[in-house]
Every structure is written in structure tokens, then in C-alpha cells.
Amino acid sequence: MKIKQREANGVVILDVSGEMYGGPENMKLRDVAKQLAEDGKLKLLINFAKVKWIASTGLGILVSAKVSFEGAGGALKLCSLNERVLTLFQVTKIATTMSLYPNEEEALAAFAD
């Protein structure tokens, strides 16, 4: 998995690509979210447009990132999940705990509300 960071309208956007499995490269997502919160950047959007698959360990890492980021007072949203990944979120009920949006534009607009 690769992570590219950018900003738009005061929101940090992490463009992730590849597949999310266990291992140090996927722990990086949790570490980046933690560092952003420590730096006072409390609006985070993770764009999954280029993520092909998430394994159960990857889901755990994502939930951990969400808990630590929101525990620091931040707001985390996800966007552009493909059908396969979205189905996994729905089957595992993680979709009920995450703020999911079909595209980046809608997710960014939700931060303004």
C-alpha cells in the first residue's frame, strides 16, 4: 500500500493505493493519522479510489486509526471505495461506524457542514 498526502480546504487527504494487508507498510496509515492529530490537523479524508482490496488485518488498522484520530478530537471520513471493498465494510458492519462517501467532492462538502 502507498500513501500520498495533500490538502484541500483545510482537510488533509490521504490517497491510498494498492491492497491493505497486515505488516509495517499498512501500519503507516495509523501512524500518519496519529501524527496529523498531534500536529492539530483534525480533518482527515482517506481516499480509497485506488485500493483494490482490504484484508481483515487492514480493517483492524483502519479502525485503530479512526479511534486514535477521533479520540484526539479529529473527524475522519472515507471516500471512493470500490464495490468489493464497500461490500466488505457492509458485511463486517464497519460501514455503520465509518463516515463513507461515494466520492471526494461529497466527502469534502460533508466537512463543511
C-alpha positions as CSV (number, residue, x, y, z in Angstrom):
1,M,0.0,0.0,0.0
2,K,1.2,3.5,-0.8
3,I,0.0,6.8,0.7
4,K,0.2,10.2,-0.8
5,Q,-0.8,13.3,1.2
6,R,-2.3,16.5,0.1
7,E,-4.7,19.2,1.4
8,A,-7.9,20.9,0.2
9,N,-10.0,23.4,2.1
10,G,-8.3,22.7,5.4
11,V,-8.8,18.9,5.0
12,V,-5.8,16.6,4.8
13,I,-6.5,14.0,2.1
14,L,-4.6,10.7,2.1
15,D,-4.7,9.0,-1.3
16,V,-4.1,5.3,-0.6
17,S,-3.4,2.8,-3.3
18,G,-2.8,-1.0,-3.6
19,E,-4.0,-3.5,-1.1
20,M,-4.3,-3.3,2.6
21,Y,-2.9,-6.3,4.5
22,G,-1.0,-6.5,7.7
23,G,2.6,-5.5,8.0
24,P,4.6,-2.4,8.6
25,E,3.6,-0.6,5.3
26,N,-0.1,-0.7,6.4
27,M,0.7,0.4,10.0
28,K,1.9,3.6,8.3
29,L,-1.7,4.7,7.8
30,R,-2.3,4.5,11.6
31,D,0.9,6.3,12.3
32,V,0.2,9.1,9.8
33,A,-3.3,9.7,11.3
34,K,-1.8,9.8,14.8
35,Q,0.8,12.3,13.7
36,L,-1.7,14.5,11.9
37,A,-3.8,14.7,15.1
38,E,-0.7,15.6,17.1
39,D,0.0,18.4,14.6
40,G,-3.5,19.7,15.1
41,K,-4.7,18.8,11.6
42,L,-8.1,17.4,12.7
43,K,-9.9,16.9,9.4
44,L,-8.9,13.8,7.6
45,L,-10.2,12.2,4.4
46,I,-8.9,8.9,3.2
47,N,-9.5,8.4,-0.5
48,F,-9.8,4.7,-1.4
49,A,-10.2,5.2,-5.2
50,K,-7.0,3.1,-5.9
51,V,-7.4,0.5,-3.2
52,K,-8.1,-2.9,-4.7
53,W,-8.7,-4.9,-1.5
54,I,-8.6,-4.8,2.3
55,A,-7.9,-7.9,4.4
56,S,-9.2,-8.2,7.9
57,T,-5.9,-7.0,9.3
58,G,-6.1,-3.9,7.1
59,L,-9.6,-3.3,8.5
60,G,-8.3,-3.5,12.0
61,I,-5.5,-1.0,11.2
62,L,-8.1,1.3,9.7
63,V,-10.4,1.1,12.8
64,S,-7.4,1.7,15.0
65,A,-6.5,4.8,13.0
66,K,-10.1,6.1,13.3
67,V,-10.3,5.5,17.1
68,S,-7.0,7.3,17.8
69,F,-7.7,10.1,15.4
70,E,-11.2,10.8,16.6
71,G,-10.1,10.3,20.2
72,A,-7.8,13.3,19.7
73,G,-10.8,15.4,18.5
74,G,-10.5,14.8,14.8
75,A,-13.0,13.9,12.2
76,L,-12.2,11.1,9.7
77,K,-14.1,10.3,6.6
78,L,-13.6,7.7,3.8
79,C,-14.4,8.0,0.1
80,S,-14.4,6.3,-3.2
81,L,-14.5,2.7,-2.0
82,N,-14.9,0.2,-4.8
83,E,-17.8,-2.3,-4.7
84,R,-15.7,-5.1,-3.4
85,V,-14.2,-3.1,-0.5
86,L,-17.6,-1.4,0.2
87,T,-19.2,-4.9,0.4
88,L,-16.6,-6.0,2.9
89,F,-17.3,-2.9,5.1
90,Q,-21.0,-3.7,4.9
91,V,-20.7,-7.4,5.7
92,T,-18.4,-6.7,8.7
93,K,-20.7,-3.9,9.9
94,I,-17.7,-1.5,9.9
95,A,-19.8,0.7,7.5
96,T,-22.0,1.6,10.4
97,T,-19.1,3.1,12.3
98,M,-17.3,4.9,9.5
99,S,-18.4,8.0,7.6
100,L,-18.4,6.7,4.0
101,Y,-18.9,8.9,0.8
102,P,-19.2,7.8,-2.8
103,N,-16.6,10.4,-4.0
104,E,-14.1,13.0,-2.8
105,E,-16.4,16.0,-3.6
106,E,-19.2,14.8,-1.4
107,A,-16.8,13.9,1.5
108,L,-15.2,17.3,1.4
109,A,-18.6,19.0,1.4
110,A,-19.5,17.0,4.5
111,F,-16.6,18.6,6.4
112,A,-18.1,22.0,5.7
113,D,-21.5,21.0,7.3
